[in-house]
Amino acid sequence: MTALRKTAVALISDAAPFVIRAERASDVVAREALLDACFGLNRHTRTCQRLRDGSAPAEGLAFSVVRQGRLIGTVRLWHVSAGGNPALVLGPLAVDASYRELGIGAALMNHALAAAKARGHGAVILLGDAPYYARFGFSALKTGELSLPGPFERDRLLGIELREGALDDAWGVIAPLGAAAPLGNLRPARRTRKSAPRAA
């Protein structure tokens, strides 16, 4: 009987191999390295980055995934004006390639959306693959009249309402709305690399 109980405890421990927690200042170096690895060194030139440059993430909406003391996932949400409607833009969401089979991306997305809703936010917008993000409730139903401050693919601009009607009549250019980032958090633009993968 004792041996069986010990086995059950081990299985439970293996079933939860990572922890989602609030991002810490000590995560910065590891987070930046993870984002470079996932999206390439030219990620700072992407259109959605224009919504984040110089801004701090929305309060309480920056998360890290940690496994055995190592940062293996990250996501942040940022205040924006969606054609006059207050909203959040999500991204980038990144997971270390070695751990993508653990369901971390889905867990991180669900955690971020629940936290945004709990804080009273009405809508979240992102630029991503519709088939992947549809399972979380994202669609292009209310983003058709919105645009980004740079080139983007129309079918990848997606939104979800956390409060009914939050994106009603939303139109125009999505613009940053958040507080300025502390000076220590501003990073200079990095050199680009042509072979880097696409990123939101």
Wavefront OBJ file of the C-alpha trace (Angstrom):
o trace
v 0.000 0.000 0.000
v 2.754 2.459 0.872
v 4.532 1.887 -2.444
v 1.325 2.579 -4.389
v 0.755 5.853 -2.539
v 4.297 6.996 -3.327
v 3.758 6.170 -7.006
v 0.548 8.226 -7.060
v 2.348 11.236 -5.580
v 5.096 10.959 -8.209
v 2.524 10.890 -11.025
v 0.788 13.990 -9.694
v 4.113 15.782 -9.504
v 4.930 14.864 -13.121
v 1.501 16.068 -14.265
v 2.315 19.656 -13.226
v 5.891 20.249 -14.389
v 5.692 24.046 -14.666
v 4.439 27.073 -12.759
v 2.897 30.277 -14.143
v 3.742 33.295 -12.011
v 3.953 37.065 -12.261
v 6.952 38.262 -14.236
v 9.874 39.461 -12.095
v 12.645 41.932 -12.839
v 15.089 39.023 -12.599
v 13.321 37.378 -15.583
v 14.368 40.065 -18.082
v 17.567 38.494 -19.445
v 16.048 35.013 -19.766
v 12.839 36.413 -21.291
v 14.706 38.402 -23.930
v 16.848 35.366 -24.820
v 13.722 33.216 -25.145
v 12.014 35.779 -27.395
v 15.112 36.032 -29.594
v 15.239 32.230 -29.896
v 11.533 31.952 -30.746
v 11.084 34.931 -33.044
v 14.519 35.908 -34.300
v 16.632 38.967 -33.747
v 14.474 41.098 -36.056
v 11.424 40.771 -33.806
v 11.851 44.425 -32.772
v 10.987 45.537 -36.318
v 7.586 43.832 -36.410
v 4.428 45.926 -36.640
v 3.023 44.867 -33.251
v 6.245 45.929 -31.596
v 5.252 49.525 -32.386
v 2.421 49.100 -29.882
v 4.881 48.050 -27.164
v 7.951 50.226 -27.716
v 8.502 52.588 -24.825
v 5.482 51.281 -22.895
v 5.176 49.169 -19.774
v 2.941 46.079 -19.821
v -0.505 46.456 -18.262
v -0.300 46.206 -14.495
v -0.453 42.625 -13.263
v -0.569 41.211 -16.797
v 2.985 40.052 -17.479
v 3.594 36.368 -16.769
v 6.488 33.931 -16.764
v 6.447 30.147 -16.919
v 9.111 28.487 -14.830
v 10.188 24.846 -14.653
v 12.851 23.716 -12.229
v 14.039 27.296 -11.799
v 14.323 27.983 -15.545
v 12.150 30.448 -17.471
v 10.533 28.531 -20.349
v 7.563 30.710 -21.281
v 6.396 34.317 -21.308
v 3.446 36.510 -22.221
v 2.561 40.154 -21.674
v -0.533 42.262 -22.313
v -0.417 45.974 -23.162
v -2.923 48.845 -23.017
v -4.091 50.068 -26.416
v -6.838 52.134 -27.939
v -8.725 50.023 -30.469
v -10.179 52.815 -32.554
v -11.193 54.683 -29.392
v -12.170 51.595 -27.412
v -9.845 50.687 -24.528
v -8.426 47.200 -24.997
v -5.338 45.090 -24.467
v -2.982 43.696 -27.072
v -1.458 40.318 -26.238
v 2.037 39.341 -27.161
v 4.446 38.108 -27.690
v 3.580 34.707 -26.258
v 6.582 32.391 -26.395
v 7.428 28.909 -25.141
v 10.822 27.227 -25.210
v 10.814 24.742 -28.125
v 11.972 21.936 -25.834
v 8.777 22.162 -23.758
v 6.020 22.824 -26.292
v 4.428 19.403 -25.830
v 3.487 20.190 -22.217
v 0.525 22.445 -23.076
v 2.288 25.530 -21.745
v 1.087 27.861 -24.516
v -2.579 27.023 -23.890
v -2.168 27.248 -20.114
v -0.422 30.610 -20.439
v -3.110 31.976 -22.768
v -5.954 30.843 -20.499
v -4.173 32.287 -17.454
v -3.582 35.645 -19.153
v -7.183 35.962 -20.366
v -8.594 35.031 -16.947
v -6.316 37.571 -15.257
v -7.308 40.301 -17.739
v -10.992 39.599 -17.180
v -10.550 39.554 -13.393
v -8.944 43.016 -13.618
v -11.973 44.360 -15.472
v -10.553 44.625 -18.989
v -13.077 44.397 -21.787
v -11.208 43.032 -24.806
v -7.943 41.520 -25.987
v -6.506 41.815 -29.495
v -3.613 39.942 -31.061
v -1.970 39.230 -34.383
v -1.775 35.480 -34.923
v -2.990 32.342 -36.658
v -6.794 32.206 -36.541
v -7.064 28.378 -36.407
v -4.816 28.232 -33.332
v -6.364 31.135 -31.410
v -9.993 30.268 -32.243
v -9.994 27.672 -29.454
v -9.547 30.499 -26.930
v -12.437 32.493 -28.429
v -10.478 34.820 -30.723
v -11.933 35.724 -34.114
v -11.917 38.479 -36.716
v -15.613 39.253 -36.213
v -15.024 42.661 -34.618
v -11.565 43.551 -35.902
v -12.451 44.082 -39.557
v -12.531 47.881 -39.221
v -9.327 48.038 -37.156
v -5.788 48.371 -38.476
v -2.234 48.378 -37.141
v 0.449 51.078 -37.488
v 2.338 49.179 -40.167
v 1.980 46.213 -42.520
v -0.070 43.238 -41.328
v -2.167 40.392 -42.713
v -5.866 41.201 -42.303
v -6.950 37.637 -41.447
v -4.445 37.502 -38.572
v -5.869 40.487 -36.661
v -8.059 38.819 -34.051
v -9.967 39.852 -30.963
v -11.951 38.494 -28.033
v -14.439 40.357 -25.885
v -14.087 39.709 -22.172
v -17.083 41.976 -21.654
v -19.931 41.874 -24.161
v -19.879 44.804 -26.554
v -16.353 45.939 -25.656
v -15.367 46.051 -29.336
v -18.683 47.233 -30.747
v -18.120 49.879 -33.425
v -14.339 49.655 -33.013
v -12.620 51.152 -36.046
v -9.401 52.947 -36.910
v -5.748 52.452 -36.085
v -4.852 50.564 -32.913
v -2.582 52.820 -30.865
v -0.521 52.392 -27.679
v -2.168 53.714 -24.543
v -0.064 52.384 -21.669
v 2.245 54.015 -19.173
v 5.832 54.655 -20.205
v 8.301 51.916 -19.393
v 10.993 52.649 -16.799
v 14.177 53.814 -18.530
v 16.056 50.680 -17.474
v 13.594 48.525 -19.408
v 14.029 50.251 -22.765
v 16.173 48.238 -25.147
v 17.991 49.565 -28.206
v 16.984 48.150 -31.563
v 18.973 45.069 -32.469
v 20.452 44.093 -35.789
v 18.081 42.151 -38.002
v 18.567 38.737 -39.489
v 16.836 37.864 -42.764
v 16.233 34.209 -41.922
v 14.308 34.848 -38.694
v 10.752 33.416 -38.446
v 7.654 35.620 -38.469
v 6.448 36.971 -35.149
v 3.488 38.920 -33.858
l 1 2 3 4 5 6 7 8 9 10 11 12 13 14 15 16 17 18 19 20 21 22 23 24 25 26 27 28 29 30 31 32 33 34 35 36 37 38 39 40 41 42 43 44 45 46 47 48 49 50 51 52 53 54 55 56 57 58 59 60 61 62 63 64 65 66 67 68 69 70 71 72 73 74 75 76 77 78 79 80 81 82 83 84 85 86 87 88 89 90 91 92 93 94 95 96 97 98 99 100 101 102 103 104 105 106 107 108 109 110 111 112 113 114 115 116 117 118 119 120 121 122 123 124 125 126 127 128 129 130 131 132 133 134 135 136 137 138 139 140 141 142 143 144 145 146 147 148 149 150 151 152 153 154 155 156 157 158 159 160 161 162 163 164 165 166 167 168 169 170 171 172 173 174 175 176 177 178 179 180 181 182 183 184 185 186 187 188 189 190 191 192 193 194 195 196 197 198 199 200
